[in-house]
Amino acid sequence: MKARGFFLLLLLFTGACFSWWVVQLDRLQQANSDMQERLLYAQVEEAQNRILLLSQIDRTDEQSKALLISGRVHYISAEIWDHIVTGFPALIIEANQTAIRIQPSPEALLQIQTESTGKRSWLILESSLFFGLLFIGFIWIYKGLIDAIELNRQQSNFLISVTHELKTPIATSRLLFDTLFKYDLDKEKIQELSDSGIQNTVHQLDLVESLLIANRLDTNTYQAPKERVNLSAWLYDELNLLQYDFPKNIQVIMDFDERIEAEIDVLGFRLSISNLISNAIKYGGDSTKITLKISQKPGKILLQIGDEGPGIPDQDKKHIFKKFYRRGDAYTQAHRGTGLGLFIVAETAKRHGGKVWVEDRKPTGSMFNILIQSL
């Protein structure tokens, strides 16, 4: 809010300064037009003075032109008269025996007005363009600042989440080892504690692996060979391995087309599937059903993982695949997470020539769709 208020004040101040500058330029242009008109009328006075200076009371030749000046007849040679008339092209100079008329020509006045109007139009156009570019620049800087602030907040949350994710299993493992060391336990209890310790270690390894892969994906340094697999059979085997980490009340509904083959990055796909199923369990609410579908499309393979939880708000759907992003509602913050899972899913889909998106399910829930190239 402080950054938004500061930029609003800065934009208003810049707009006021710019408006003052435009007004001053317009005044300068108007003053320039007035000066040109005054110079035109100064030429009228100069022409009058030149005629008075060059005219004579006595007639020198028959070609002399008679002029009535101050009630007296003056004469000026035709050659001098023509020289004066042609020397002031912006004036109308006419004379007879009764009067002399010297005034700016309508064309000269119209030219001054036209030039003034044209320059003012260009001033408005250039000022509007400049202010538009300035406004776009301010918006770009403001967006960059807000994005930087948001990224800093997300990174701070990420650091807290990772610290918590690592601290909890490490503390649990330490407690398990202390228990095994200090107490004389029966074989069944030792086996139970050992399984729990292994599970905590696997969780830590998965987290570290996710961190490494996310960083490599972000820096385009992730390289992993693709293997040709029967995607339906491979996913079925992966689910059998993952089900040991599922709560006992979770029901997985599988709808697979058989014999769907694809070339996949096994590690990237394993992390993606694990992340999506983990999210479905964490955010599925009271529902115990998770749906997995694989179907063949023209030139594509569609993998879908859905839950029956409260769903994802529309304003968050375009952000959830960004690195470090986590929804800000209390429901999401109540569950642990690093904000890397869906980022890995999206980047893995891109590496397979596809994309990922999320849709609402009816009546409740979310459906994550991964579309990749088929063989």
N, C-alpha and C positions, 0 to 999 in steps of 0.2 A: 504493500500500500504506500509506503514511503517513496519507493522508486516511482510508482505511478503518479503520485502527487508532485514529485520533483519534476518529472518530465512534462506533466501538464503545465506547471508554472513556467518551465523553460520554453515550451511551445507557445504559450500565450505571450511571453516576453518577446520571443523572436518574431511572432506575428505582428505585435505592436511596433517593433522596430522596423520590420519590413514595410508595414503600412505607412509609417512616417516617411520612410525613404521613398516610397512610390509617390506619396503626396508631394514631397519636395521636388522630385523629378518632374512631376506634372506642372508644378508652379514654375519651375525653371523653363520648361517648354513653352508655357503660356507667356512668360516674360520675354522669351526669345521671339515669339510671334509678334508681341506688342512692339518690340524693338524694331523688327523688320518694317512694320507699318509706320513707325515714327521716322525711320530712315527714308521711307518712300515719300512722306510728306516733307521731309527735309530736302529731298530732291526738287520738290515743287518750289520751295523758297529759293533754292540755288538757281533754278531755271529762270525765275522771275528776276533775280538779281543780275544774272548774266544778260538778260534781255535789256534791262535798264542800263547796264554798263556799256553795251555794244550799240545801243540805238543812238541816233542823232536828231537834233531838231531840224537841221537843214537837209534837204533831199539831195543826195549826191548823184544819183542816176535814175533813169526811167524805170529800172527793174526793182528799185527799192520798195519795200513793203511798208505801208503806212500803218502806224499803231497809235491808239489813243491811250496815253498814259497820264494819269493825274490831270485829266481835262485838257491836255495838250497833245498835239499830233507829233509823233516821233517817227523817224524813218530808220529802217534797218535793211541792209542789203539782202537780196534773196539767198546768196550763198551762205551768209552768216546765219540767216534764219533756218535754212535747211540743215546746217551743221548743228544748231541748237536742238532742232526737232529730233534728228537722228541720234544725238548724244544722250538723250533721255528716253530710251525705248519703253520704259515702264510708265511714262506719262502721256497724257493727251494734251497737246499744245495746239490751240487754235486761236486765231486772231482775225479781227476785221477792223473797220474804221471806228467802230463804236465800243469794242471791248476785247480783252484778252482772257482766254479761259485756259488755265493750267490746273490739271488734277490727275491723280493716279488713275490708271486705266482699270476698268473692271476685271480684265484678265489678270493683271498683276495682283490685285486684292484677292481674287479667287484662288490664285496660285498659292499665296501665303496661307489662306484658310485651308486649302487642300493639303498642303504640306504639314500644317499644324495638326489637322485631323489624322493624317496618315501616321505621323510620328506618335501621336497619342495612342492610336490603335496598336502600333507596334510596341509601345511602352506597356500597354495593358497585357498584350499577348506574352511578351518576354517576362513581365513580372509574374503573370499567372503560371507560366512554365517554370520559372525559377522557384516560385513558392511551392508549386506542386512537387518538384524534385526535392526541395528542402523538407517538405512534409513527409515524403516517402523516406528520405534519409532518417528523419527523426523516428518514424515508425519502425524502420529497420533496426536502428540503434536500440530503441525501446524493446523491441522483440528480442534482440540479442541479449540485452541485459536481463530481461525476464527469464529467458531460456537459461542463461548462466546461473541466475539465482535458483531456478528450479532444479537445474542439474546439480548444483552444490547441495541443495536440500536432499535430492535423491541419493547422492553419493554419501551424505552423512547418514541417511537412513540405511543405506546399503552397508556401511561400515558397522553400524549398530547391529543390523540383522546378522551379518556374517559373524561378528564377535559372539553374538548370542547362539547362533547355530553351531559354532565351533566349541564354545565354552560348555554348553550343556552336555554333549556326548563325552567330552573330555573329562568333565567333572564326574559324570556317571561311570565312565571307565575307571577312573581313579578309585571311586567308591567300591566298585566291584573287585578291583585288585586288592584293596585294603581288606575287604571282607574275606576274600580267598586266603589272604596271608595271615590274618589275625585269628580266624575261627576254624575249628575242625569241623568241616561240613561233610555230609554224606555225598556219595557219588552223584545222586540225582540232582542235588542242589548245586553241586559244582558244575554239572552239565548245563543247568538252567542259567547260571550266572555267566558261564563261558559263552553260551549262545547270545545272551544279551550284550556281552562285551564285543563279540564279533559283529553283531548288528549295528552297534554304535560306531565301530571302526568303519564298516561299510558306508554308513551315513556320512562320516567325515570324508572318506575317499570320494564319494559321489559329489559332495559339495566342492572339494578341491578340484575335481575333474571339471565340474561345471564352470568354476571360476576361470580355469585355464582355457577351456574351449571358448567361453564367452569372450575372453580377451583376444584370442586368436581370430575369432570370427570378426570382431570389431576392427582388427588391424589387418585383415585379409592375409593372415599368415597361417591360417588353419589349412592343413593338407591331410586328407585321409583318403585312402583308396576306396573305390566303390566295388561292391560285390553283387553278383547276380544271385538273387534269392527268390524263392517262392514266398511272396510277401505274406500271404495268408498263413502259411505254415510257420514262417519265421515269427510273425506277430503272436501266433498261438503259443509257441514255445516261450517267447518273452513274457507273456502274461502268466504262464505257469511259474516262471521264476519270480515275477513280481508279486504274485499272490501271497507269498509268505509275509510280505510287509503290509498286506491289506488288513484292516480291521475285520473281525470274524463276521460282522453283519453286512459286509459289502457284497452285493450281487452284481456280477459282470455279465451283461447280455451281449453275446457275440453274433454278428451277422456278416459272415465273410463269403465273398465269391471265391470259389476254389480256383487253383491254378493261375493266380495273378502273379506274374513275375515282373521284377523290376531290378534295376541296378541302384543300390542305396549305399550310403555311408552308414555302416552298421552302428558305429559308436554314436554318431549324431542322431540317428533315428531312435536308438535305445534311450538316449537322454530325453529326446522330444516326447516319446511315448510315456516315459516315466514321469516327466514333468506334467503332462496333461492329465494323466490318471491321478497323480498326487494332488493336483489342483481340484479335480473332480471330487476327490474324497474330502479335502479340506473345506471346500466351499460348497459342497453339495447339500449343506443343511442337514435336516433330519432324514433325507432320502438315503436309501441304501442301494440304489440302482445306478449303474454306469453302463452306458451303451457304446459299443464299438462296432463300426461298420467299415467294410472295404468293398468298393464297387469299381467296376471297369467303365470308364467313359471313353469317347472317341479320342485316342491318342493320349489319354490321361488316366491317372488312378486317383480315386478320391477316398481318403481315410477320414473318418468322422468319429469323434469322441464326445459324448454328451453326458450331462448330469441333469438332475432335477432340483437344483438349488434355487436360490432367489434370482439368479441371472446377473447380468452385467449392465449397468446403465449405459444408454446410448452415447453419452458424452465421454465415456471411458473406453469405448470399443476401439477407437482409432489410436489410442495411446498405449494400450496394454502390451503391445509387442515391442515397445521401446525399451532400451536398456535402462535398468534401475527403476522403471516405473512400477509404482504400486498404488492401488486405489486408496483414497484418503478416508473412506468411511470406516466406522468403528468395527464393522463386521470383518473387513479385510485385515485391519490392523490387529485384530485379536488372534490371527494366525501368523505363524512364523513364515518368513520368506525373504529372498534376496532381490527379487525383481529381475532375475536373469533367466528364469525358466522359459517364459514365453518369447523372450528375445532369442534364445537358442532355437526354439521351435520355428520362428519366422526365418532366421538366417539359414537353418537347415533346409527349409522348404525352398528358399531362393537358390541354394546350391544344387538343388535337384530340378531346377527349371520350373518351379511352381510358386505357389503362394499359400498363405494361410489367412483365414478370417473366422469370425465368430458370429453366430446367429442366435436369436432367441428361440427357445423351444416352447411349445404349447402343451400344457398351460403354464408351466414354469421351467426354468433351467436354461442352460446354454449348450450350444453345439459348436465345437471347434472343428473346422474343416481344413484338411491339408490336401492340396491338389498338386500332384507331381507328374513328371513326364513318364509315360510307359514305354516299354520296349517296342 
